[in-house]
Amino acid sequence: MNRKIKNSELQRRLFLKRLLAATTASMLPLAGGQSRAASRRKSNNHSKAAPAVIRKIIPSSGEKLPVIGLGTSRTFDLGHDMGYDRSGYDNLLKVMQAFFEGGGTLIDSSPMYGSSEKVVGTLLKLIPKEQEFFSATKVWIDGEQQGKEQMEQSRFLWGVKRFDLMQIHNLRDWNVHLKTIKRMKEEGKIRYIGITTSHGRYHPQLETILQKESFDFVQLSYNIVDREVEQRLLPLAADRGVAVIVNRPYQRGSLFSRVRGERVPPWVEEFDCQSWGQFFLKFIISHPAVSCTIPATTKVHHMQDNMQAGFGGLPDAKTRKRMIAYYMDL
């Protein structure tokens, strides 16, 4: 058994070494500390200043957060018995690299997402140490002690000293975990406290919790079709000073079925939109109460497209209504 463990560890180290060697060339900074991607952007823009990433303020602290984050549900799960498949890791490393090059910082995961936390931790070891990122995960288990152990396991898998954001996933045993997480924040073991749901049936309970408890973040589902949270939860979050992370921005990909074969209307150029993906994301992040959205993908070109939604202009209230009407009429 010990020999098997040693062999497994040796294989893991060998895999990481080879993967790092294969990707280092595209990640090394050029002279002056500038990345290759940044150098290309500067060359293409000539004397023009590079556009700034759109950031929104976290109400409880004043810290600013880029509006496009990285979700890992399904996409970063390589399986519990994943071994060390180089192709899977190599592809996701490129996805993560595109995320950081596009100005993203917030990475969201959960113990619920299979091997995603382990994959995230493995890939972060291959990213330059000076890269800024905002670590967000969740506790998803019953019981105080089990919750503590799960959060510590998550910290170990990510390889971080502390999490920026710890969230109670789908309200599970929230009373118990909230006490633990509050103590962790007081002790400096996490920076922010959050609570999440991706199910509309939990909205009434979530509303009650937000009314009586203090949170830094709430995570929920919202998109151009699923707009229920506009009625009560988003106004409540704004009133209570709670930052909002939006999951399922593409309704798990179903939003694209309506626009297949259709071009985005020319008027979206007014807010620097070039694709349907950006159309959907800019609709979400233009809501005043929304702080960040976390699209998930395994494709580099989709990630690059997602990140472009975090630059340029955003639609105003009148244009948002026009976007809804246009999409629903297709």
C-alpha positions, -999 to +999 in steps of 0.1 A: +000+000+000+028+024+009+046+017-024+014+025-042+010+058-024+046+067-032+042+057-068+010+078-071+028+108-056+057+104-079+034+102-109+016+134-097+048+153-094+060+141-128+027+151-143+028+186-128+064+190-139+057+181-175+025+202-176+044+232-162+071+228-188+046+226-216+028+258-206+055+280-191+065+295-225+031+310-230+029+323-195+063+338-189+064+376-188+083+396-213+110+421-204+096+447-181+071+423-165+046+425-193+027+394-204+027+383-241-010+388-243-006+423-229+022+430-253+000+420-282-028+442-270-005+471-267+009+465-302-026+463-317-038+494-299-007+514-307-010+546-288-045+539-274-047+532-237-059+497-229-095+496-218-100+492-181-117+462-166-152+470-152-151+466-114-179+470-089-177+478-052-182+452-025-205+472-002-193+458+031-157+468+024-154+492-005-131+467-023-136+466-061-142+433-079-140+426-116-176+419-129-167+386-147-156+357-126-149+320-132-174+293-123-162+257-120-195+237-116-193+207-140-166+222-161-136+217-137-148+183-125-124+158-141-138+129-120-131+116-086-108+089-101-093+114-124-057+103-123-035+128-140-050+132-175-027+157-191-052+168-218-079+177-193-055+197-171-038+213-200-070+225-215-083+239-182-050+256-176-054+275-208-090+284-198-078+297-165-049+315-182-074+332-205-095+342-175-066+359-158-054+376-190-089+390-194-087+407-161-106+382-140-099+375-103-129+357-087-128+319-090-158+301-075-160+264-065-176+240-040-171+206-025-204+198-044-185+201-077-167+167-076-130+171-082-132+208-091-115+222-060-086+198-065-083+207-101-084+245-093-057+240-067-035+220-091-038+247-118-032+276-094+002+261-087+011+266-123+000+302-124+026+329-116+025+336-079+021+374-083-012+368-101-041+384-082-071+362-076-101+361-053-108+326-039-145+317-033-158+284-022-186+269-001-194+246+028-219+219+018-225+194+046-245+190+078-229+195+113-205+220+129-175+197+131-181+183+096-183+218+083-150+228+099-133+197+084-148+203+050-137+239+049-102+229+060-101+203+033-111+229+007-083+252+019-058+223+015-071+214-020-069+250-032-035+255-015-044+289-001-037+303+033-072+316+037-103+320+015-115+354+004-151+342+005-167+313+023-203+307+013-230+284+027-241+264-002-278+261-010-286+272+026-276+238+039-274+238+077-270+275+075-276+283+111-248+261+123-223+271+096-229+308+099-217+308+135-186+290+125-179+312+095-184+344+116-158+332+141-134+324+112-139+359+099-132+374+133-100+353+135-088+364+101-092+330+085-116+342+058-124+377+045-160+376+035-192+356+045-217+345+019-248+323+013-260+308-020-288+291-038-294+282-074-330+270-068-360+293-069-378+272-044-354+285-017-360+322-025-385+329+002-363+313+028-332+332+015-351+364+017-360+358+053-324+350+061-310+381+044-335+402+063-323+391+097-287+381+092-256+401+080-238+388+049-211+402+027-222+382-004-252+364-017-251+341-048-281+333-068-294+326-104-303+354-127-303+359-165-323+375-192-350+349-190-349+340-153-356+374-138-376+365-107-349+378-083-354+414-097-387+416-077-374+411-041-340+396-037-319+420-057-335+451-042-331+435-007-294+428-014-289+464-025-308+478+006-288+455+030-254+463+014-248+427+002-227+420-029-244+397-055-227+369-074-248+356-103-247+319-112-262+302-143-259+334-165-265+313-196-293+291-181-269+262-185-265+270-221-302+270-230-302+308-238-282+301-269-308+278-285-331+308-293-303+328-310-287+300-330-281+313-365-290+349-355-266+378-354-266+403-325-285+434-335-263+463-346-274+486-318-255+465-292-224+482-305-235+512-284-224+493-253-194+475-268-211+441-273-199+418-300-216+384-294-246+367-278-225+356-249-215+392-242-251+402-247-263+379-219-234+388-196-237+426-200-274+423-193-266+408-159-237+429-148-255+461-158-281+455-130-271+480-103-273+453-075-251+427-093-214+427-084-201+397-105-213+368-126-195+335-129-199+318-163-183+284-166-167+269-197-141+244-208-134+263-241-107+289-243-124+309-270-156+310-250-136+322-220-120+349-240-154+360-253-168+360-218-140+382-205-147+409-232-181+415-215-161+430-186-148+458-207-164+489-224-199+502-218-230+487-202-266+490-212-288+515-193-322+507-179-340+516-211-316+495-232-320+466-208-358+465-215-350+467-252-327+437-249-354+416-231-380+425-258-356+417-286-345+384-272-380+372-264-393+381-299-368+359-316 
